Protein backbone atom coordinates (compact mmCIF):
# COMPACT_ATOMS: atom_id res chain seq x y z
CA UNK A 1 0.00 0.00 0.00
CA UNK A 2 1.57 3.25 -1.15
CA UNK A 3 0.44 6.41 0.61
CA UNK A 4 1.87 9.83 -0.14
CA UNK A 5 1.73 12.83 2.16
CA UNK A 6 2.43 16.34 0.92
CA UNK A 7 3.68 18.78 3.59
CA UNK A 8 2.66 21.66 1.30
CA UNK A 9 -0.96 20.41 1.20
CA UNK A 10 -3.31 22.52 3.32
CA UNK A 11 -5.18 19.42 4.49
CA UNK A 12 -4.12 17.88 7.80
CA UNK A 13 -1.89 14.83 7.42
CA UNK A 14 -4.51 12.47 8.86
CA UNK A 15 -6.97 13.72 6.21
CA UNK A 16 -4.42 13.17 3.41
CA UNK A 17 -3.85 9.61 4.65
CA UNK A 18 -7.58 8.87 4.91
CA UNK A 19 -8.14 10.32 1.42
CA UNK A 20 -5.30 8.21 -0.02
CA UNK A 21 -6.75 5.04 1.50
CA UNK A 22 -10.22 5.95 0.17
CA UNK A 23 -8.72 6.35 -3.31
CA UNK A 24 -7.03 2.93 -3.02
CA UNK A 25 -10.37 1.38 -2.06
CA UNK A 26 -12.20 3.26 -4.84
CA UNK A 27 -9.89 2.00 -7.56
CA UNK A 28 -9.87 -1.56 -6.22
CA UNK A 29 -6.25 -1.59 -5.06
CA UNK A 30 -7.60 -2.40 -1.59
CA UNK A 31 -10.43 -4.91 -1.67
CA UNK A 32 -13.06 -5.86 0.87
CA UNK A 33 -11.58 -8.16 3.53
CA UNK A 34 -8.02 -7.06 2.85
CA UNK A 35 -6.02 -6.13 5.94
CA UNK A 36 -4.42 -2.70 6.23
CA UNK A 37 -0.91 -2.28 7.60
CA UNK A 38 -0.75 -1.64 11.33
CA UNK A 39 -0.92 1.91 12.65
CA UNK A 40 2.66 1.49 13.87
CA UNK A 41 3.86 0.33 10.42
CA UNK A 42 2.19 3.18 8.50
CA UNK A 43 3.49 5.73 11.03
CA UNK A 44 7.02 4.37 10.64
CA UNK A 45 6.79 4.29 6.84
CA UNK A 46 5.56 7.89 6.63
CA UNK A 47 7.56 9.26 9.55
CA UNK A 48 4.48 10.59 11.33
CA UNK A 49 3.01 10.24 14.81
CA UNK A 50 1.04 7.08 15.63
CA UNK A 51 -1.94 9.22 16.67
CA UNK A 52 -2.10 10.73 13.17
CA UNK A 53 -2.56 7.30 11.61
CA UNK A 54 -4.97 6.23 14.36
CA UNK A 55 -7.08 9.33 13.63
CA UNK A 56 -7.16 8.52 9.90
CA UNK A 57 -8.14 4.90 10.59
CA UNK A 58 -10.79 6.00 13.11
CA UNK A 59 -12.31 8.36 10.54
CA UNK A 60 -12.38 5.61 7.90
CA UNK A 61 -14.04 3.32 10.42
CA UNK A 62 -16.69 5.94 11.23
CA UNK A 63 -17.42 6.15 7.49
CA UNK A 64 -17.86 2.39 7.33
CA UNK A 65 -14.92 1.78 5.00
CA UNK A 66 -12.76 -0.21 7.43
CA UNK A 67 -13.17 -2.16 10.65
CA UNK A 68 -10.56 -1.75 13.35
CA UNK A 69 -10.14 -4.46 15.96
CA UNK A 70 -7.59 -3.73 18.62
CA UNK A 71 -4.94 -6.41 18.56
CA UNK A 72 -5.87 -7.80 15.15
CA UNK A 73 -5.63 -4.65 13.02
CA UNK A 74 -7.76 -2.93 10.41
CA UNK A 75 -9.59 -4.56 7.51
CA UNK A 76 -11.34 -3.04 4.50
CA UNK A 77 -15.06 -3.63 4.99
CA UNK A 78 -16.74 -1.72 2.20
CA UNK A 79 -16.31 0.24 -1.00
CA UNK A 80 -19.25 2.49 -0.26
CA UNK A 81 -19.81 5.05 2.43
CA UNK A 82 -22.64 4.21 4.79
CA UNK A 83 -25.83 6.31 4.82
CA UNK A 84 -24.63 8.61 2.04
CA UNK A 85 -27.14 9.91 -0.49
CA UNK A 86 -26.29 11.09 -3.98
CA UNK A 87 -27.11 14.63 -2.85
CA UNK A 88 -24.55 14.31 -0.04
CA UNK A 89 -21.97 13.03 -2.52
CA UNK A 90 -22.61 15.96 -4.87
CA UNK A 91 -21.96 18.67 -2.25
CA UNK A 92 -18.13 18.44 -2.20
CA UNK A 93 -18.15 18.14 -6.01
CA UNK A 94 -20.23 21.29 -6.31
CA UNK A 95 -17.87 23.11 -3.92
CA UNK A 96 -14.81 22.04 -5.92
CA UNK A 97 -16.38 22.98 -9.25
CA UNK A 98 -17.34 26.38 -7.84
CA UNK A 99 -13.76 26.97 -6.69
CA UNK A 100 -12.43 26.07 -10.14
CA UNK A 101 -14.90 28.41 -11.84
CA UNK A 102 -14.04 31.22 -9.43
CA UNK A 103 -10.38 30.67 -10.22
CA UNK A 104 -11.18 31.55 -13.82
CA UNK A 105 -10.97 28.13 -15.44
CA UNK A 106 -13.14 27.60 -18.49
CA UNK A 107 -15.69 24.81 -18.76
CA UNK A 108 -13.34 22.92 -21.09
CA UNK A 109 -10.42 23.30 -18.66
CA UNK A 110 -12.55 22.08 -15.75
CA UNK A 111 -13.81 19.09 -17.72
CA UNK A 112 -10.26 18.21 -18.80
CA UNK A 113 -9.07 18.45 -15.19
CA UNK A 114 -11.92 16.26 -13.95
CA UNK A 115 -11.23 13.72 -16.70
CA UNK A 116 -7.51 13.56 -15.76
CA UNK A 117 -8.30 13.12 -12.08
CA UNK A 118 -10.87 10.44 -12.79
CA UNK A 119 -8.40 8.63 -15.04
CA UNK A 120 -5.74 8.78 -12.29
CA UNK A 121 -8.22 7.56 -9.68
CA UNK A 122 -9.32 4.60 -11.78
CA UNK A 123 -5.78 3.69 -12.90
CA UNK A 124 -5.00 0.14 -11.85
CA UNK A 125 -8.63 -0.51 -11.00
CA UNK A 126 -11.22 -2.55 -12.80
Secondary structure, 3 states (H helix, E strand, C coil): CCCCCCCCCCCCHHHHHHHHHHHHHHCCCCCCCCECCCHHHHHHHHCCCHHHHHHHHHHHHHCCCEEEECCCEEEECCCCCCCCCHHHHHHHHHHHHHHHHHCCCCHHHHHHHHHHHHHHHHCCCC
